[in-house]
Amino acid sequence: MTGNKGKLYLIPSPLGENDPAEVIPTPVLESLHHFKTYVVEELRTIRRYLSKAGLKGHIGELEMYELNEHTDQATIESYLRLFEDGNDVALISEAGLPAVADPGAQLVALCHKHDIEVIPYVGPSSLMLSLMASGLNGQSFAFCGYLPAKTDERRSRLKSIEKHSAASRQTQLFIETPYRNDSLFKDMLEILLPGTRLCVACNITMPDAYIKTKTVAEWKKENLMIGKRPCVFLILA
């Protein structure tokens, strides 16, 4: 790299189709006018976000580069050139906090390796908001990411997570691809112990947000259909 190095700014985005002003702090929205270079998970989503955030009519003036699960390492490393001559770069995930359960973490790691300053900004996190609202243990918790897609492997993982939660009294958080939400929920009701507490947190920060914590035995009396809503699951055994 030549000249002064720019900085990497981690810019949160809404968790749904909210007006950004409802969930993103005003100073963060105002900062968006500072950047000319963006690394984003999904171009269309971020263009809509920036337009709603006050950059409508200026999107075409911005440089945007994708970083998602399909981006190869060589391409990610090529993004180091974006920081040349003091140019600051904004990293934005498709939803929520960048680099948390997000491929953008690879760029953050690369910046640390090359002594590029990383600056995180405040915004909504589905994981933290669901934990706050769950009533489960907020002193000790772990995020398990996505569970296996295959039914047998997923059920085995659920039992392992529950066993660890019981031994450590630790809340366990995990997520699923939305179209598999109901399959996962069905597995949990069949596999987990009746007394294990389970929180289902869907569409957090949206007008139709749904956040409920019940025991597995209590959930079995319900007829909940989650559907394809973005959802966080939490258990405490």
Secondary structure, 3 states (H helix, E strand, C coil): CCCCCCCEEEECECCCCCCHHHHCCHHHHHHHHHCCEEEECCHHHHHHHHHHHHHCCCHHHCEEEECCCCCCHHHHHHHHHHHHHHCCEEEECCCECCCCCCCCHHHHHHHHHCCCCEEECCCCCHHHHHHHHHCCCCCCEEEEEECCCCHHHHHHHHHHHHHHHHHHCCEEEEECCHHHHHHHHHHHHHHCCCCCEEEEEECCCCCCCEEEEEEHHHHCCCCCCCCCCCEEEEEEC
